[in-house]
Amino acid sequence: MPYRMFEEYNIEVTDDIKDKYKSVITDLGEDVEREGLLKTPERAAKAMQFLTSGYDQDPAAVLKGAMFAEDYKDMVIIKDIELYSLCEHHMLPFFGKAHIAYIPNGHIVGLSKIPRIVDIFARRLQVQERLTHDILECIHNTLQPQGVAVVIEASHMCMMMRGVQKQNSSTTTSGFRGQFEKVETRTEFLKLIASDLH
């Protein structure tokens, strides 16, 4: 689902952040009063506040708000969840998709809440390894299912635009709890998402 425009999230530009962007642009040797750059500090500040809006949200509360008692004990998989985040080392984007599964233990959760918690954790300065762990532990601790599995595949602009400049590389991380620590359950999950992994 496409992201809504910044204005729909009622993001108010923080003058302090805007002024810092103005200083950075000036320090880079540009003329911040040039027509094309006049509104850039404000736009950049608004974009950064949106891209880090996960700090102001509680992912556990999102899950708790949509938990329902249900006697379903088989695997639930949500595949191909788009994610966009910022690498904390260079503040450059990384993007990809997450595949998440859980085995209920008396409660299920509204399906839209799983992508929402992915967004909440992704909209913070991150590394892919911690993002995987954060999502896994949030579902495990909040929903208390029989098991949780998270696989993330992402491309990192810090590797593509700078440094080693490897445009076709991608990184896969995974985490498993409970029943997914058993080889047969984990294998079933990985087989079901195999067509989506490169």
JOGISUL-V21075 format. One line per field, one symbol per residue. phi: phi as a letter, one per 30 degrees, with the letter a starting at -180 (. if undefined). psi: psi as a letter, one per 40 degrees, with the letter a starting at -180 (. if undefined). Layout:
# JOGISUL-V21075
phi=???
psi=???
This chain:
# JOGISUL-V21075
phi=.ddddeedchdcddeddeddddddddddjccdcdedcecdeddddddddddcdddcbcdddddddbcbdaccbcdcbcchddbbbcdddbhcdbalbcbbbbcebjbcbeedddeddddddddbdbbdddeedededddddddhddabbbbbbbccddcccbhdhcdcdbbcbbabbiddddedddddddddcedccd
psi=hiiiiddeefhhhhdddddddddddddeeiheeideededddddddddddefeddeihddddddefhhhhgheihhhhifhhihihhedefiiiiaiihhiihifeiiihdeddddddddddfihiiddddddddddddddddfidiihhhhhiihdddddabefgdeiihhiiiiibdeehddddddddddedeei.
